[in-house]
């Protein structure tokens, strides 16, 4: 019973923020343009400040885990390869192939990683998750662009991708925090407090806006692909890689961070990228919507199972 209550406490805030956002949009409290503008502000201001604050305030010697980082990077590469092979066998339309592969291997670790980790193991896990973001997000971006270009028939251009990575606000914020840690520089206490306050807004606001972005009209005619993408993202990927992680001895905060990496729904940015690169944008959007909705249940189940097995 205690593990059920703990699992519920992890996912209930996620569900509440999503529901409030969807409700606000449904009663026309927010327009689509307002949601778009606020999402831009979250990506460029609030989330970077959150990551900076988390990394800046963490103990680098304990937060940076080479073994965990290596396992996460290797697992992302393997999940990409496995989803590539499976989707090519199960889906014949190229515009949907790239979107499905991206939808299965690319998680919304930025948005879900910190709150899920922090809810179970507090600042220790959120610091580990924030540092891991600096390694995982560039890899997600490179692989997503590559697969969408492959099935569009375009050329894979590395330099624009690298430029996008080094100018990504999330990467810049993490790098800036690492500079402060490496040099021993300290912000004035007023700025530290302000950064912590701004960072505290990031996750609730981002989830609220994700809920406000939900639309269900594009699901018609795509039920099979949506089921494949959502099940692959929320069930198969975490089943394979959390089992491997547990077998390799990852426990506690480290396993929680991996849970949030592998168990999170498809990244929101995958929808925009698919639209811009000739993929099935409607399918990409539906993978985000349905994945985000069902992730409330799947994360609950994964937390409960891992707690019952005494891995968390």
Buried (B, 14 or more C-beta within 10 A) or exposed (E): EEBEEBBEEBBEBBBBBBBBBBEBBEEEEBEEEBBEEBBEEBBBBBBBBBBBBBBBBBEEEEBBBEEBBEBBBEBBEBBBEBBBEBBBEEBEEBBBBBBBBBBBBBBBBBBBBBBBBBBBBEBBBBBBBBBBBBBBBBBBBBBBBBBBBBBBEEEEEEEEBEEBBEEBBBBBBBBBBBEBBEEEEEBEEEEBEBBBEBBBBBBBBBBBBBBBBBEEEBBEEBEEBBEBBBBBBBBBBBBBBBEBBBEEEBEEBBBBBBBBBBBBBBBBBBBBBBBEBBBBBBBBBBBBBBBBBBBBEBBBBBBBBBBEEEBB
